[in-house]
Amino acid sequence: MIKTLDTFSIGENGIIVKVDGEGRIRRRLFDMGVTPGANVVLQKRAPLGDPIQVLLRGYELTLRKDEANLVHCEVKEETK
């Protein structure tokens, strides 16, 4: 299932498949390592939902909700 990073639940993980946006914002996301193929895990969400903290490429990254809305991920299914 594909969904945007801003709709992830805490602890949910996936693989980035597409990054929307244009110009500066897209370049900024790519510079921070938000690229297709990267594994991402939602760690924390601020009390009002903005910003969010994700684990990406071995480091913690904080994104605004409007930035996270541009990142489309394939959600990994939990195996129990």
Secondary structure as a PSIPRED ss2 file (coil, helix, strand):
# PSIPRED VFORMAT (PSIPRED V4.0)

   1 M C   1.000  0.000  0.000
   2 I E   0.000  0.000  1.000
   3 K E   0.000  0.000  1.000
   4 T E   0.000  0.000  1.000
   5 L H   0.000  1.000  0.000
   6 D H   0.000  1.000  0.000
   7 T H   0.000  1.000  0.000
   8 F C   1.000  0.000  0.000
   9 S C   1.000  0.000  0.000
  10 I C   1.000  0.000  0.000
  11 G C   1.000  0.000  0.000
  12 E C   1.000  0.000  0.000
  13 N E   0.000  0.000  1.000
  14 G E   0.000  0.000  1.000
  15 I E   0.000  0.000  1.000
  16 I E   0.000  0.000  1.000
  17 V E   0.000  0.000  1.000
  18 K E   0.000  0.000  1.000
  19 V E   0.000  0.000  1.000
  20 D C   1.000  0.000  0.000
  21 G C   1.000  0.000  0.000
  22 E C   1.000  0.000  0.000
  23 G H   0.000  1.000  0.000
  24 R H   0.000  1.000  0.000
  25 I H   0.000  1.000  0.000
  26 R H   0.000  1.000  0.000
  27 R H   0.000  1.000  0.000
  28 R H   0.000  1.000  0.000
  29 L H   0.000  1.000  0.000
  30 F H   0.000  1.000  0.000
  31 D H   0.000  1.000  0.000
  32 M C   1.000  0.000  0.000
  33 G C   1.000  0.000  0.000
  34 V C   1.000  0.000  0.000
  35 T C   1.000  0.000  0.000
  36 P C   1.000  0.000  0.000
  37 G C   1.000  0.000  0.000
  38 A C   1.000  0.000  0.000
  39 N E   0.000  0.000  1.000
  40 V E   0.000  0.000  1.000
  41 V E   0.000  0.000  1.000
  42 L E   0.000  0.000  1.000
  43 Q E   0.000  0.000  1.000
  44 K E   0.000  0.000  1.000
  45 R E   0.000  0.000  1.000
  46 A C   1.000  0.000  0.000
  47 P C   1.000  0.000  0.000
  48 L C   1.000  0.000  0.000
  49 G C   1.000  0.000  0.000
  50 D C   1.000  0.000  0.000
  51 P C   1.000  0.000  0.000
  52 I E   0.000  0.000  1.000
  53 Q E   0.000  0.000  1.000
  54 V E   0.000  0.000  1.000
  55 L E   0.000  0.000  1.000
  56 L E   0.000  0.000  1.000
  57 R C   1.000  0.000  0.000
  58 G C   1.000  0.000  0.000
  59 Y E   0.000  0.000  1.000
  60 E E   0.000  0.000  1.000
  61 L E   0.000  0.000  1.000
  62 T E   0.000  0.000  1.000
  63 L E   0.000  0.000  1.000
  64 R C   1.000  0.000  0.000
  65 K H   0.000  1.000  0.000
  66 D H   0.000  1.000  0.000
  67 E H   0.000  1.000  0.000
  68 A H   0.000  1.000  0.000
  69 N C   1.000  0.000  0.000
  70 L C   1.000  0.000  0.000
  71 V E   0.000  0.000  1.000
  72 H E   0.000  0.000  1.000
  73 C E   0.000  0.000  1.000
  74 E E   0.000  0.000  1.000
  75 V E   0.000  0.000  1.000
  76 K C   1.000  0.000  0.000
  77 E C   1.000  0.000  0.000
  78 E C   1.000  0.000  0.000
  79 T C   1.000  0.000  0.000
  80 K C   1.000  0.000  0.000
